[in-house]
Amino acid sequence: MPAVKPPCKVLVSGANGYIAIWVVRALLEKGYSVRGTVRSEEKAAHLRQLFSSYGDKHEVVIVEDITKEGAFDEAVKGVDAIEHTASPFHMNADDPDELINPAVNGTVGILKSALKHGQSVKRIVVTSSGAAIQRDSPTPITVSELDWNEQCLEIVREKGRGAPAMMKYRASKTLAEKAAWEFWNQNKANVSWDLSVLNPPFVFGPAIHAVTTASSLNTSAMLFYNHVAHPNSSGATNEFLASTGTCWTDVRDLAGAHVLSLEKEAAGGERIIISAGNWKWQDFIDAANAISPPPKLATGGLPKGNPGAGTGHPSTVHLLYYETAKAARILGLKYRTITETTKDTLADYEAKGW
Ligand code: NAP
């Protein structure tokens, strides 16, 4: 399968989202042309303004409802590659299908459109999640690309609307990724493209999408703001801050991974974990307090928690580890550190007057 390289044209779905807009930027900076999809004209405005200097190398098209049959038929025409990131990530679903339906049908829909109208497409990258791999465990576990999150599927099957919000989201990502691989396996003989899937855990870092208030940040970035930029961590106890956390990656490193996954031939047919490592909220809080001069935030100051009580403290236990050798081998990815991401994220809040 030929690798994709600039000046190829890449379709990015959900281009106005927190992660996708960094993917658009990374692609444009590397010399690609980008066609982004958003749900309405209103959501196109910020993208058009932010990337206006790229002229006709950047375009935005409207795909109102990604679950509709043929929704991406026009958008896939003439592109060399696709980055499918559009999928809901929120904790407000009552019926799990509110998440599962757009996640699964959006993913299968874009693949179907590429099957029918994507004769020029060489590679499709789907933004899945660590949610499709990990499971909750009372004792530490290491998971790899060989693992599937069957646990969330069982819980959602059993409890339906009563399942925890995070389990509904994890189920949507697991089912969407399974559907993508199933579609690929059924149709690989009839398409010019191959499939690559990225599995990042929590994504943190600065925001360049259209957000005017911190309360309108996307789910992961809002959690970071609430715990790391509020003097009392939005009411979280010190014990919670020292004991709560999983794995993470910086949004800019993830955007870079999306570009590399198009370019590296060996990424075809692979799911790839993109994780910088483990965290506890206390780690980010300590990094925030080490910034000199301290960021001036409208929240009135930084939380302190219990300094040093996070990763590295003898009593700290991480329950989930990701095997990350595949990303290193195929993509050669380097990750930002907790210190770098925290510094840049707080500088972003300060610049935004938050
Ligand atoms: P985000 O800022 O909320 O962006 C989500 C994007 O998907 C937006 O463009 C959104 O469009 C679109 N979308 C959501 N629901 C939709 C629906 N029902 N129909 C059509 N479009 C819909 O979230 P994000 O954090 O960037 O997430 C992007 C992708 O990364 C998702 O696939 C998510 O599962 C995955 N991911 C995120 C994280 C993380 O920590 N952030 C970690 C792992 C994987 P609107 O703006 O119009 O709603």
Residues whose N, C-alpha, C, O or C-beta is under 5 A from the ligand:
A	BS01	NAP	G14 A15 N16 G17 Y18 I19 A20 R39 I66 T85 A86 S87 P88 F89 P102 T127 S128 S129 G130 P200 P201 F202 V203 N218 S220
